[in-house]
Amino acid sequence: MYLGIDIGYSSSKAVVIDSSKRIKGMAIVNLGTESNGFDLAVKQALEQAKIRRADIKKCVVTGRGRMIYDGADKQITEISCHVIGARHLIPDVRTIIDIGGQDAKVIKLSSNGMVENFAMNEKSATGTGKFLEVMARVLECKLNQLSQLAEKGEKAVVVIKVSTMFSESEIISQLIAGEKTEDIALGVNKSIAERIAGLCKAVKIEPTVTMTGGVALNTNVVDCIENQLGEKIVRLDNPQIMGALGAAIYAVNMDK
């Protein structure tokens, strides 16, 4: 058995696969760097796979917090692992949009799966999962309800994208002015899509396009990005585990 771990800003993921790269166990814990989230994720993934840590032949760790984990055989960048994970499920993927808790990346691949170009947004939290968390709090809804709320919107209220702080202040002003929460939620999701579209333009994306990271679970954000790009996005069942899956597959390949 092989173990892949992805320690992100806001969550930790672990995936256990066998030598044939079939998933036997997986876990997502909403605790990231500066926590014991990775220990909990590994424990839960091993329990689901019905094995012990001693049964793991190789372990690879990725993510923003990969340097804090000393129980792995190798540490790999998240770009490499998201590419490996996405290509395992979508062999012809050419563009990967990865929106995590603290940054957003667009990765363009060549026809043989090599990274050809990429662009990253990490100077500002706007366009990331953290931005959505803050906006959901201001709108007094749970993060997983933001997509549903936005789908009820009739017009997208413009949201300032300079910084999360300015966006938060602007939304509060809009609520006081009587704007509907549904319309503001749609505006929030559209603002994410516009920033991602800018990154996509920088790398000159090509189909097939997919999304990884927890924000891909917000179906309205994905819809808004599709509208901005004019491209269909292939949706993954568990987009948030792609980094951990890629790390686990790398662990298998290390043994060959």
ROTI-233467 format. One record per residue (C-alpha): residue in three letters; x, y, z negated. Coordinates in steps of 0.5 Angstrom, whole numbers, padded with zeros to 4 digits, always signed. Last residue first. Layout:
# ROTI-233467
alaXYZ ...
//
This chain:
# ROTI-233467
lys+0018+0002+0020 asp+0018+0003+0013 met+0018+0011+0014 asn+0012+0010+0019 val+0008+0008+0013 ala+0010+0014+0009 tyr+0008+0018+0014 ile+0002+0015+0015 ala+0001+0017+0007 ala+0003+0024+0008 gly-0002+0025+0014 leu-0008+0022+0010 ala-0006+0027+0004 gly-0006+0033+0009 met-0012+0031+0013 ile-0016+0030+0006 gln-0020+0037+0006 pro-0023+0035+0013 asn-0027+0029+0011 asp-0032+0027+0016 leu-0028+0031+0021 arg-0032+0036+0026 val-0029+0037+0033 ile-0030+0044+0035 lys-0033+0047+0041 glu-0030+0053+0044 gly-0032+0060+0046 leu-0027+0062+0041 gln-0032+0067+0037 asn-0038+0063+0037 glu-0034+0056+0035 ile-0031+0060+0029 cys-0038+0062+0027 asp-0041+0055+0028 val-0035+0053+0024 val-0036+0058+0018 asn-0043+0056+0018 thr-0041+0049+0017 asn-0038+0051+0011 leu-0034+0044+0010 ala-0029+0046+0015 val-0027+0051+0009 gly-0024+0045+0005 gly-0018+0044+0010 thr-0018+0041+0017 met-0021+0044+0023 thr-0021+0041+0030 val-0020+0043+0037 thr-0019+0039+0044 pro-0018+0044+0047 glu-0013+0049+0048 ile-0011+0055+0044 lys-0007+0061+0046 val-0002+0062+0040 ala-0004+0069+0038 lys-0011+0068+0041 cys-0012+0063+0035 leu-0010+0067+0030 gly-0014+0073+0032 ala-0020+0068+0032 ile-0018+0066+0025 arg-0019+0073+0023 glu-0026+0074+0027 ala-0028+0067+0024 ile-0027+0069+0017 ser-0031+0076+0018 lys-0037+0072+0021 asn-0037+0068+0015 val-0037+0074+0010 gly-0042+0077+0015 leu-0047+0071+0015 ala-0046+0072+0007 ile-0048+0079+0007 asp-0054+0077+0012 glu-0057+0072+0007 thr-0055+0077+0001 lys-0060+0082+0004 glu-0058+0089+0004 gly-0061+0093-0001 ala-0056+0099-0002 ile-0054+0096-0009 leu-0052+0089-0005 gln-0048+0093+0000 ser-0044+0097-0005 ile-0043+0090-0008 ile-0041+0087-0002 glu-0036+0093+0000 ser-0033+0093-0007 glu-0031+0085-0006 ser-0029+0087+0001 phe-0024+0092-0002 met-0021+0087-0007 thr-0021+0081-0002 ser-0017+0086+0003 val-0017+0089+0009 lys-0023+0085+0012 ile-0029+0090+0011 val-0035+0086+0012 val-0040+0088+0017 val-0047+0085+0015 ala-0049+0080+0020 lys-0056+0080+0022 glu-0062+0075+0021 gly-0058+0071+0015 lys-0062+0064+0013 glu-0055+0060+0016 ala-0051+0065+0011 leu-0055+0062+0005 gln-0054+0055+0007 ser-0046+0056+0009 leu-0045+0059+0002 gln-0048+0054-0002 asn-0042+0050-0003 leu-0039+0056-0006 lys-0044+0057-0011 cys-0048+0063-0011 glu-0048+0069-0015 leu-0047+0074-0008 val-0041+0076-0012 arg-0039+0069-0014 ala-0039+0067-0007 met-0035+0073-0004 val-0030+0071-0009 glu-0030+0064-0007 leu-0030+0065+0000 phe-0024+0069+0000 lys-0020+0064-0004 gly-0022+0059+0001 thr-0018+0063+0006 gly-0020+0069+0012 thr-0018+0074+0007 ala-0013+0072+0002 ser-0008+0077+0005 lys-0001+0076+0007 glu-0002+0069+0008 asn-0005+0068+0015 met-0001+0063+0020 ala+0001+0062+0027 phe+0003+0056+0030 asn+0006+0054+0037 glu+0009+0048+0040 val+0008+0043+0035 met+0009+0036+0038 gly+0003+0032+0040 asn+0005+0029+0046 ser+0000+0034+0050 ser+0003+0039+0046 leu+0000+0042+0040 lys-0002+0049+0038 ile-0003+0050+0030 val-0007+0055+0027 lys-0006+0057+0020 ala-0010+0060+0014 asp-0007+0061+0007 gln-0009+0061+0000 gly-0015+0056-0001 gly-0014+0052+0006 ile-0016+0054+0013 asp-0013+0049+0018 ile-0015+0050+0025 ile-0012+0045+0029 thr-0011+0045+0037 arg-0009+0040+0042 val-0013+0034+0039 asp-0012+0028+0044 pro-0011+0023+0039 ile-0017+0025+0034 leu-0017+0021+0028 his-0009+0019+0027 arg-0008+0026+0031 ala-0011+0030+0025 gly-0007+0026+0020 ile-0001+0027+0023 val-0002+0034+0025 his-0004+0036+0018 cys+0002+0032+0015 ser+0007+0036+0020 ile+0004+0043+0018 glu+0003+0041+0010 thr+0011+0041+0010 ile+0014+0034+0008 gln+0017+0032+0001 lys+0020+0025+0001 asp+0020+0018-0004 ala+0015+0022-0009 gly+0015+0022-0016 asp+0018+0028-0017 tyr+0012+0033-0016 ile+0013+0040-0017 met+0016+0041-0010 arg+0010+0039-0007 gly+0006+0045-0009 arg+0004+0048-0003 gly+0002+0042+0000 thr+0006+0035+0002 val+0008+0029-0002 val+0010+0022+0001 cys+0010+0015-0003 lys+0012+0009-0001 lys+0011+0002-0003 ile+0005+0003-0008 asp+0003-0003-0012 ala+0007+0000-0018 arg+0002+0005-0018 arg-0004+0000-0019 ile-0009-0002-0015 lys-0017-0003-0014 ala-0017+0002-0008 gln-0022+0007-0012 glu-0018+0006-0018 leu-0011+0008-0014 ala-0015+0014-0011 gln-0018+0016-0018 lys-0011+0016-0021 val-0007+0020-0015 ala-0012+0025-0016 leu-0012+0026-0023 asp-0004+0026-0023 phe-0005+0031-0017 gly-0010+0036-0021 asn-0005+0036-0027 ser-0005+0044-0026 glu+0000+0050-0024 thr-0002+0048-0017 gly-0009+0045-0015 leu-0015+0043-0019 asn-0021+0041-0016 val-0020+0034-0015 ile-0020+0030-0009 ala-0020+0023-0008 met-0018+0017-0003 gly-0018+0010-0003 lys-0017+0004+0002 ile-0016+0008+0008 arg-0013+0004+0014 lys-0006+0006+0016 ser-0005-0002+0018 ser+0000-0002+0013 asp-0005+0000+0008 ile-0008+0007+0006 val-0008+0011-0001 val-0010+0018+0000 ala-0009+0023-0006 lys-0012+0031-0006 ser-0011+0036-0010 ser-0014+0043-0010 ser-0014+0050-0011 tyr-0007+0052-0008 gly-0006+0045-0005 ile-0002+0039-0008 asp-0003+0034-0002 ile-0001+0027-0004 gly+0000+0021+0001 leu+0000+0014-0002 tyr+0002+0007+0001 met+0000+0000+0000 
//
